[in-house]
Amino acid sequence: MSEQTPGSGHLVDGPHDPELDPRAAYVLERDYVASLTERLVASTGETDAVSSPVGGRPLAHVPQSSVADVDEAFARARKAQAAWAQTSIDVRAAALLRLHDILLDRQEELIDLIIWESGKARKDAYLEVAHLALTARYYARTAHQHLDTTRVAGMFPVLTRAEVNRVPKGVVGIISPWNYPLTMALCDGIPAVLAGNAVVAKPDAQTTLTALLAARLLEEAGVPREVWQVVAGPGPEVGGALVERADYICFTGSTGTGRLIAKGCAERLIGCSLELGGKNPMLVLRDADVQRAAEGAVRAVFANAGQLCVSMERLFVADQVYDRFVDAFVSRTQAMTLGASLDWSVDMGSLISQSQLDTVTAHVEDAVSKGARVLTGGKPRPDLGPFVFEPTILEGVTAEMKCFGNETFGPVVSLYRFHDENEAVERANDGLYGLNASVWTRDGTRGRALARRIKCGTVNVNEAYGATFGSLGAPMGGMRESGVGRRQGAEGILRYTETQSVGTQRLVPIAPMFGISEERHAKLMTSSLRLLNKLGRA
């Protein structure tokens, strides 16, 4: 029976392929896959077989790149970047506005492909499209605000003119993860391209097709093809080659890999931005709306099956509302629909791989073996999909358990009581991470004041993560071992530029004029400096 989906029309129940799986058929049309993979800079003749978390069905053989291919991608990108940097900001911004509309027009195709590669629920896949469209529009509309040459105060009024230019760094290397294969493939690169850079991108092996479709849509929007190059292959080899060649690196992934990338960038004296791991806390204060907080917790913990860098893995709940909150949270969690499907009715989709399922299972089993209690969930659901794991709520988690301080990156959360808010803040700040936090209270002023005490790059009051992540003018990133640098906002685009100061001196030099001694010049300078201070000049 052929697949029936609301989207692209590129799905088939095609002929069996003995090279990929003698028992199963391709999910995607071969011509469609070929139209995407031809964008890869890959000449090795080797391929990587990729299967879908939806039923374990085979998707494609993805061509693999070599270090020589990475060299070729950078050569193309550098040649294209020189011309692209001379293109006006208005032309670059117009391409992003077209991309905004293309993403919305092609959302069904995008969502289908995201699900086939990642296994996530359709509603979570839609949010990728929406976030990427928001990103394109935000940077297009604010391009001049961030990139125009600005005048600053000169050394002497009238006599000294000083201005600051934003110069593109050159070719940016972007290494993107599998958990949000569309938005992470482009959201960091959009401001880089707008700033006049070219990009060489290496998406995760599991989600390369979505990244390639995103690159094709970027070209359809008007960004020259050579400006955005894509390579594929093992992280240590191909990702390492990006670090050795790029003028700047943007990486999203594990803290361990982030450390290696930071070392490589430091050796070359190039910049990098790294969004890394998290063990994010949610605080439910005594005056919180319990039902609203419980509904928010479901999204905070189980969106994308917990495979979200900003999702919550630790819930601290005030004594006064703990029992009522737990009842509401457990009830809402048990009402969720699970599955690996393209249908809109699924609340929580699949984990992406056997490796991820193994990690989640190990964390839960370890906690239970050491005395933690499972309030709901706690086991895989192979009847729903090969990597589906039930949304799981644990109580009684202690420091010797793996899931206490280590990132699970799955649909598992630990509940803790607290007696006073100082204690809650201290426990929220415990550990090495500092990516995202959530505070629930009826008093927004109080919530914002408490947020300032939490060591996280983003804190959401009465929301899980969307209030910050969806506000494109607000920078997003981590403190401590959760990363370096920020995406979104001014910082998200200025990281891809070099600051160049240009000073023009008029009429008189900043030096002794002919015939004036150094001593006399120093006295004149002193008088001028005193006068400027009295006039309130900076």
C-alpha positions as CSV (number, residue, x, y, z in Angstrom):
1,M,0.0,0.0,0.0
2,S,1.4,3.4,-0.9
3,E,1.9,6.1,1.7
4,Q,-0.8,8.7,2.0
5,T,0.5,12.0,3.4
6,P,-0.7,15.6,3.3
7,G,2.4,16.8,1.7
8,S,5.0,16.5,-0.9
9,G,4.0,13.6,-3.2
10,H,7.5,12.3,-3.0
11,L,6.7,9.2,-1.0
12,V,6.3,5.8,-2.4
13,D,6.1,2.1,-1.6
14,G,8.7,1.4,-4.2
15,P,10.6,-1.7,-5.3
16,H,12.6,-3.6,-2.9
17,D,16.3,-2.7,-2.9
18,P,18.7,-5.5,-1.9
19,E,21.5,-3.1,-1.4
20,L,19.6,-1.2,1.3
21,D,17.3,-3.7,2.8
22,P,16.0,-6.8,1.0
23,R,12.8,-6.9,3.0
24,A,11.7,-3.3,2.7
25,A,11.0,-0.6,0.2
26,Y,12.4,2.9,-0.2
27,V,10.2,5.5,1.4
28,L,11.3,8.3,-0.9
29,E,11.3,8.4,-4.6
30,R,14.8,7.8,-6.0
31,D,14.6,10.8,-8.3
32,Y,13.6,13.0,-5.4
33,V,16.5,11.8,-3.3
34,A,18.8,12.3,-6.3
35,S,17.6,15.9,-6.8
36,L,18.7,16.6,-3.3
37,T,21.9,14.7,-3.0
38,E,23.3,16.2,-6.2
39,R,23.8,19.3,-4.2
40,L,26.4,17.6,-2.1
41,V,30.1,18.1,-2.7
42,A,30.9,14.4,-2.6
43,S,33.1,12.5,-5.1
44,T,34.2,9.4,-3.1
45,G,31.6,7.1,-4.6
46,E,30.8,5.9,-1.1
47,T,27.4,6.2,0.5
48,D,25.8,6.0,3.9
49,A,22.6,4.0,4.2
50,V,20.0,6.0,6.2
51,S,16.7,4.6,7.6
52,S,13.7,6.3,9.1
53,P,12.7,6.1,12.8
54,V,9.2,5.8,11.4
55,G,8.9,2.0,11.1
56,G,12.6,1.6,10.5
57,R,12.1,1.9,6.8
58,P,15.0,2.8,4.5
59,L,15.2,6.3,3.1
60,A,18.3,6.6,1.0
61,H,22.0,6.1,0.3
62,V,23.6,9.5,1.0
63,P,26.9,10.2,-0.9
64,Q,29.9,10.8,1.4
65,S,32.5,13.6,1.2
66,S,36.2,13.4,1.6
67,V,38.7,15.9,2.9
68,A,39.4,16.7,-0.8
69,D,35.7,17.4,-1.3
70,V,35.8,19.8,1.7
71,D,38.7,21.6,0.0
72,E,36.6,21.9,-3.1
73,A,33.6,23.2,-1.2
74,F,35.7,25.9,0.4
75,A,37.3,26.9,-2.9
76,R,33.8,27.3,-4.4
77,A,32.6,29.2,-1.4
78,R,35.5,31.6,-1.2
79,K,35.2,32.5,-4.9
80,A,31.4,33.1,-4.5
81,Q,31.8,35.0,-1.3
82,A,34.0,37.7,-2.8
83,A,31.1,38.6,-5.2
84,W,28.4,38.0,-2.7
85,A,30.0,40.4,-0.2
86,Q,29.8,43.2,-2.8
87,T,26.0,42.5,-3.3
88,S,23.9,45.2,-1.6
89,I,22.3,44.5,1.8
90,D,18.9,45.1,0.2
91,V,19.4,42.4,-2.3
92,R,20.5,39.9,0.3
93,A,17.6,40.8,2.6
94,A,15.1,40.5,-0.3
95,A,16.3,36.9,-0.7
96,L,15.5,36.1,2.9
97,L,12.0,37.6,2.6
98,R,11.4,35.4,-0.4
99,L,12.7,32.4,1.6
100,H,10.2,33.3,4.3
101,D,7.3,32.8,1.9
102,I,8.8,29.8,0.2
103,L,9.1,28.0,3.6
104,L,5.5,28.6,4.3
105,D,4.4,27.6,0.8
106,R,6.5,24.4,0.9
107,Q,5.8,23.5,4.5
108,E,4.1,20.2,3.8
109,E,7.0,18.9,1.8
110,L,9.4,20.1,4.5
111,I,7.4,18.6,7.4
112,D,7.1,15.2,5.7
113,L,10.8,15.0,5.1
114,I,11.6,16.1,8.7
115,I,9.4,13.4,10.1
116,W,10.8,10.7,7.8
117,E,14.4,11.6,8.9
118,S,13.8,12.4,12.6
119,G,10.6,10.6,13.7
120,K,9.2,13.7,15.5
121,A,5.6,14.6,15.8
122,R,4.1,16.6,13.0
123,K,3.4,19.6,15.3
124,D,7.1,19.7,16.3
125,A,8.1,19.5,12.7
126,Y,5.8,22.4,11.8
127,L,7.5,24.5,14.5
128,E,10.8,24.1,12.7
129,V,9.2,25.7,9.6
130,A,7.7,28.5,11.6
131,H,10.9,29.3,13.5
132,L,13.0,29.3,10.3
133,A,10.5,31.6,8.6
134,L,10.6,33.9,11.6
135,T,14.4,33.9,11.6
136,A,14.5,34.8,7.9
137,R,12.0,37.7,8.3
138,Y,13.7,39.1,11.4
139,Y,17.1,39.3,9.9
140,A,15.8,40.6,6.6
141,R,13.8,43.4,8.3
142,T,16.7,44.4,10.7
143,A,19.6,44.0,8.2
144,H,20.5,47.7,8.0
145,Q,20.1,48.1,11.8
146,H,22.9,45.5,12.3
147,L,25.1,45.9,9.3
148,D,25.1,49.6,8.2
149,T,28.2,51.6,8.9
150,T,27.7,53.6,12.1
151,R,29.2,57.0,13.1
152,V,30.8,57.2,16.6
153,A,32.2,60.1,18.4
154,G,35.6,61.2,17.1
155,M,38.5,62.2,19.2
156,F,37.8,65.9,18.6
157,P,34.4,67.3,17.5
158,V,34.4,68.4,13.8
159,L,38.1,67.6,13.4
160,T,37.9,63.8,13.8
161,R,35.3,61.6,12.0
162,A,35.1,58.0,13.2
163,E,32.9,55.2,11.8
164,V,32.6,51.5,12.3
165,N,32.1,49.0,9.5
166,R,30.9,45.5,9.7
167,V,33.0,43.3,7.4
168,P,32.1,39.7,6.7
169,K,34.5,37.1,8.1
170,G,34.6,35.1,4.8
171,V,33.5,31.5,4.8
172,V,31.6,30.2,7.8
173,G,31.6,26.5,8.7
174,I,28.3,25.3,10.2
175,I,28.0,21.9,11.9
176,S,24.3,21.2,12.6
177,P,22.6,18.5,14.7
178,W,19.9,15.9,14.0
179,N,17.3,17.0,16.5
180,Y,16.0,20.0,14.6
181,P,17.2,19.2,11.1
182,L,15.6,22.1,9.2
183,T,15.8,25.1,11.5
184,M,19.3,24.1,12.8
185,A,20.5,23.6,9.2
186,L,19.6,27.2,8.2
187,C,18.9,29.4,11.2
188,D,22.5,30.0,12.1
189,G,23.5,30.3,8.4
190,I,20.9,32.9,7.5
191,P,22.5,35.8,9.3
192,A,25.9,34.6,8.1
193,V,24.8,34.9,4.5
194,L,23.0,38.2,5.1
195,A,26.2,39.6,6.5
196,G,28.0,38.8,3.2
197,N,29.6,35.5,4.1
198,A,29.5,32.2,2.3
199,V,28.8,28.9,4.2
200,V,30.1,25.4,4.1
201,A,27.6,23.2,6.1
202,K,27.9,19.7,7.5
203,P,24.6,18.4,8.7
204,D,24.2,15.3,10.8
205,A,24.3,12.0,8.9
206,Q,20.8,11.1,9.9
207,T,19.2,14.3,8.6
208,T,21.2,15.3,5.6
209,L,18.3,15.2,3.2
210,T,16.3,17.9,5.1
211,A,19.4,20.1,5.2
212,L,19.8,19.7,1.4
213,L,16.2,20.6,0.8
214,A,16.7,23.7,2.9
215,A,19.8,24.6,0.8
216,R,17.7,24.2,-2.4
217,L,15.0,26.5,-1.1
218,L,17.7,29.1,-0.2
219,E,18.8,29.0,-3.8
220,E,15.3,29.3,-5.0
221,A,15.0,32.4,-2.9
222,G,17.9,34.0,-4.6
223,V,21.1,33.1,-2.8
224,P,23.6,32.0,-5.3
225,R,24.2,28.2,-5.1
226,E,27.9,28.5,-4.6
227,V,27.4,30.7,-1.6
228,W,26.0,27.7,0.4
229,Q,28.0,24.5,0.0
230,V,27.0,21.2,1.7
231,V,29.3,18.3,2.6
232,A,28.5,15.0,4.3
233,G,30.5,12.4,6.2
234,P,31.9,11.3,9.6
235,G,32.2,14.1,12.1
236,P,35.9,13.6,13.1
237,E,37.0,13.6,9.5
238,V,34.7,16.0,7.7
239,G,33.7,18.2,10.6
240,G,37.4,18.4,11.6
241,A,38.2,19.5,8.1
242,L,35.7,22.4,8.4
243,V,37.4,23.5,11.6
244,E,40.7,23.5,9.9
245,R,39.5,25.6,6.9
246,A,36.7,28.0,8.0
247,D,37.0,31.6,9.1
248,Y,34.5,31.0,11.8
249,I,32.7,27.9,13.2
250,C,29.2,27.6,14.4
251,F,28.4,24.2,16.1
252,T,25.4,22.8,17.9
253,G,25.8,19.5,19.7
254,S,27.4,17.9,22.7
255,T,29.7,19.6,25.2
256,G,32.4,17.0,24.6
257,T,32.5,17.7,20.9
258,G,32.2,21.4,21.6
259,R,35.4,21.3,23.6
260,L,37.3,19.7,20.7
261,I,36.0,22.3,18.3
262,A,36.9,25.1,20.6
263,K,40.5,23.8,20.9
264,G,40.8,23.6,17.1
265,C,39.5,27.1,16.7
266,A,41.8,28.4,19.4
267,E,44.8,26.9,17.6
268,R,43.9,28.8,14.4
269,L,42.9,31.9,16.3
270,I,39.4,32.0,14.8
271,G,36.1,32.6,16.5
272,C,33.4,30.1,17.2
273,S,29.9,29.9,18.7
274,L,28.9,26.7,20.5
275,E,25.5,25.7,21.7
276,L,26.0,22.6,23.8
277,G,24.4,20.5,26.5
278,G,21.9,21.3,29.2
279,K,20.2,19.9,32.3
280,N,17.5,22.5,32.3
281,P,15.5,23.4,35.4
282,M,11.8,24.4,35.7
283,L,10.6,26.1,38.9
284,V,6.9,26.0,39.9
285,L,6.5,28.6,42.7
286,R,3.9,28.4,45.4
287,D,1.7,31.0,43.7
288,A,1.8,29.4,40.3
289,D,-1.4,28.5,38.3
290,V,-1.1,24.7,38.8
291,Q,-3.1,23.7,35.8
292,R,-1.3,26.1,33.5
293,A,2.1,25.0,34.9
294,A,1.2,21.4,34.4
295,E,0.2,22.0,30.8
296,G,3.5,24.0,30.3
297,A,5.5,21.2,31.8
298,V,4.2,18.7,29.3
299,R,5.5,20.9,26.5
300,A,8.7,21.8,28.4
301,V,9.6,18.1,28.9
302,F,8.2,16.1,26.1
303,A,8.3,18.4,23.0
304,N,10.2,16.5,20.3
305,A,10.4,13.5,22.7
306,G,12.7,15.5,24.9
307,Q,15.3,15.8,22.2
308,L,15.5,19.6,22.5
309,C,18.4,21.5,23.8
310,V,16.2,23.8,25.9
311,S,13.7,21.1,27.2
312,M,13.3,20.6,30.9
313,E,14.8,17.6,32.7
314,R,14.5,18.8,36.3
315,L,11.3,20.1,37.9
316,F,11.4,21.9,41.2
317,V,8.0,22.4,42.7
318,A,7.0,24.3,45.9
319,D,5.7,22.2,48.8
320,Q,2.4,24.2,48.8
321,V,1.4,23.1,45.3
322,Y,3.5,19.9,44.8
323,D,0.8,17.3,45.2
324,R,-1.7,19.2,43.1
325,F,0.9,19.8,40.4
326,V,2.0,16.2,40.3
327,D,-1.5,15.0,39.9
328,A,-2.2,17.4,37.0
329,F,1.2,16.7,35.3
330,V,0.9,13.0,35.5
331,S,-2.7,13.1,34.3
332,R,-1.8,15.3,31.3
333,T,1.2,13.1,30.5
334,Q,-0.8,9.9,30.5
335,A,-3.3,11.5,28.1
336,M,-0.7,12.0,25.4
337,T,-0.9,10.1,22.2
338,L,2.4,8.5,21.1
339,G,3.7,7.2,17.8
340,A,6.0,7.4,14.8
341,S,3.7,8.8,12.2
342,L,3.1,11.6,9.8
343,D,-0.3,12.3,11.3
344,W,-1.2,15.4,13.2
345,S,-2.9,13.4,16.0
346,V,0.5,12.4,17.5
347,D,1.4,14.4,20.6
348,M,4.9,12.9,21.0
349,G,6.9,11.2,18.3
350,S,9.9,8.9,18.3
351,L,13.5,9.1,19.5
352,I,15.7,9.3,16.5
353,S,17.9,6.2,16.8
354,Q,18.7,3.0,18.7
355,S,21.6,4.8,20.4
356,Q,19.3,7.5,21.7
357,L,16.8,4.8,22.9
358,D,19.6,3.0,24.6
359,T,20.7,6.1,26.5
360,V,17.2,6.9,27.7
361,T,16.5,3.3,28.7
362,A,19.8,3.1,30.6
363,H,19.1,6.3,32.5
364,V,15.6,5.2,33.6
365,E,16.7,1.6,34.5
366,D,19.6,3.0,36.5
367,A,17.4,5.4,38.4
368,V,14.8,2.7,39.2
369,S,17.5,0.2,40.3
370,K,18.7,2.8,42.8
371,G,15.4,3.6,44.3
372,A,13.7,6.2,42.0
373,R,9.9,5.8,41.5
374,V,8.3,5.9,38.1
375,L,5.0,7.9,38.3
376,T,4.2,7.2,34.7
377,G,6.0,5.8,31.6
378,G,9.3,4.2,32.0
379,K,9.7,1.8,29.1
380,P,10.1,1.6,25.3
381,R,7.1,1.1,23.1
382,P,8.3,-1.0,20.1
383,D,4.7,-1.6,19.2
384,L,4.4,2.0,18.2
385,G,7.8,2.4,16.5
386,P,11.4,1.0,16.8
387,F,12.6,3.9,19.0
388,V,9.5,5.2,20.8
389,F,9.9,5.6,24.5
390,E,7.1,6.5,26.9
391,P,7.0,10.0,28.4
392,T,8.4,9.3,31.8
393,I,8.1,11.1,35.2
394,L,10.5,10.1,38.0
395,E,10.4,10.9,41.7
396,G,13.1,10.3,44.2
397,V,16.1,10.8,41.9
398,T,19.3,11.2,43.8
399,A,22.8,12.3,43.0
400,E,24.2,8.8,42.4
401,M,21.8,8.2,39.6
402,K,22.9,8.8,36.0
403,C,20.0,11.0,35.2
404,F,20.5,13.3,38.1
405,G,23.2,15.5,36.6
406,N,23.8,14.1,33.1
407,E,21.7,15.2,30.1
408,T,19.3,12.4,29.1
409,F,18.1,14.2,25.9
410,G,14.9,12.2,25.9
411,P,11.3,12.2,27.4
412,V,12.4,11.8,31.0
413,V,12.0,14.3,33.9
414,S,12.8,14.2,37.6
415,L,10.6,15.9,40.2
416,Y,11.8,17.5,43.3
417,R,10.1,19.4,46.2
418,F,11.5,22.6,47.5
419,H,10.8,24.5,50.7
420,D,11.8,28.1,49.9
421,E,12.8,29.9,46.7
422,N,16.4,30.5,47.7
423,E,16.8,26.7,47.9
424,A,15.1,26.3,44.5
425,V,17.4,28.7,42.8
426,E,20.5,27.1,44.4
427,R,19.4,23.7,43.2
428,A,18.5,25.0,39.8
429,N,22.1,26.4,39.5
430,D,23.6,23.2,40.7
431,G,25.8,21.4,38.1
432,L,27.9,22.5,35.2
433,Y,25.2,23.5,32.6
434,G,23.3,26.8,32.1
435,L,21.3,26.8,28.9
436,N,17.6,27.4,29.6
437,A,15.2,27.6,32.6
438,S,11.5,28.1,33.3
439,V,9.8,29.9,36.2
440,W,6.0,29.6,36.8
441,T,4.3,32.2,39.0
442,R,1.2,34.5,38.9
443,D,3.5,37.5,39.6
444,G,5.5,38.3,36.5
445,T,7.6,40.9,38.2
446,R,8.6,38.4,40.9
447,G,9.3,35.8,38.2
448,R,11.6,38.1,36.3
449,A,13.5,39.1,39.4
450,L,14.1,35.4,40.3
451,A,15.1,34.7,36.7
452,R,18.1,37.1,37.1
453,R,19.5,34.8,39.8
454,I,19.4,31.7,37.6
455,K,22.6,30.9,35.7
456,C,21.1,30.2,32.3
457,G,21.4,32.0,29.0
458,T,17.6,32.1,28.6
459,V,14.9,32.0,31.3
460,N,11.2,31.9,30.4
461,V,8.5,33.0,32.8
462,N,5.2,31.1,32.5
463,E,6.5,29.4,29.4
464,A,8.8,26.5,28.7
465,Y,11.1,27.9,26.0
466,G,9.0,29.6,23.3
467,A,9.0,33.1,24.9
468,T,12.7,33.4,24.4
469,F,13.4,31.1,21.4
470,G,10.5,32.6,19.4
471,S,11.5,36.2,20.1
472,L,14.1,36.6,17.4
473,G,15.5,39.8,18.8
474,A,16.4,38.0,22.1
475,P,19.8,36.3,22.0
476,M,19.8,32.6,22.7
477,G,22.7,30.5,24.1
478,G,24.2,29.0,27.2
479,M,26.3,29.9,30.2
480,R,29.0,27.7,31.7
481,E,29.4,24.4,29.9
482,S,26.2,25.0,27.9
483,G,28.2,27.0,25.3
484,V,29.8,30.1,24.0
485,G,28.2,32.8,22.0
486,R,24.6,33.5,21.0
487,R,22.3,32.9,18.1
488,Q,19.4,35.3,17.4
489,G,19.3,39.0,18.0
490,A,22.2,41.4,17.2
491,E,24.7,38.9,18.5
492,G,23.5,36.2,16.2
493,I,24.6,38.2,13.1
494,L,27.5,40.3,14.5
495,R,29.4,37.2,15.4
496,Y,29.9,36.6,11.6
497,T,31.4,40.0,11.1
498,E,34.7,41.7,11.8
499,T,34.6,45.2,13.3
500,Q,36.6,47.7,11.3
501,S,37.1,51.2,12.6
502,V,37.9,54.0,10.1
503,G,39.0,57.4,11.4
504,T,39.4,60.5,9.2
505,Q,41.3,63.5,10.6
506,R,40.5,67.0,9.3
507,L,42.3,70.3,9.2
508,V,44.8,69.7,12.0
509,P,46.8,66.6,12.9
510,I,46.7,64.7,16.2
511,A,50.3,65.7,16.7
512,P,52.3,68.9,17.2
513,M,51.7,71.3,14.3
514,F,54.8,72.7,12.6
515,G,56.8,74.9,14.9
516,I,55.0,73.8,18.1
517,S,57.1,71.9,20.7
518,E,56.0,68.6,22.2
519,E,55.7,70.4,25.6
520,R,53.5,73.1,24.1
521,H,51.4,70.5,22.3
522,A,50.9,68.5,25.5
523,K,49.6,71.7,27.3
524,L,47.2,72.4,24.4
525,M,46.0,68.8,24.5
526,T,45.4,69.1,28.3
527,S,43.4,72.2,27.9
528,S,41.3,70.6,25.2
529,L,40.6,67.5,27.2
530,R,39.5,69.6,30.2
531,L,37.2,71.6,28.0
532,L,35.6,68.5,26.5
533,N,35.0,67.1,29.9
534,K,33.3,70.3,31.1
535,L,31.1,70.1,27.9
536,G,30.1,66.6,28.8
537,R,31.6,64.9,25.8
538,A,32.3,61.2,25.9
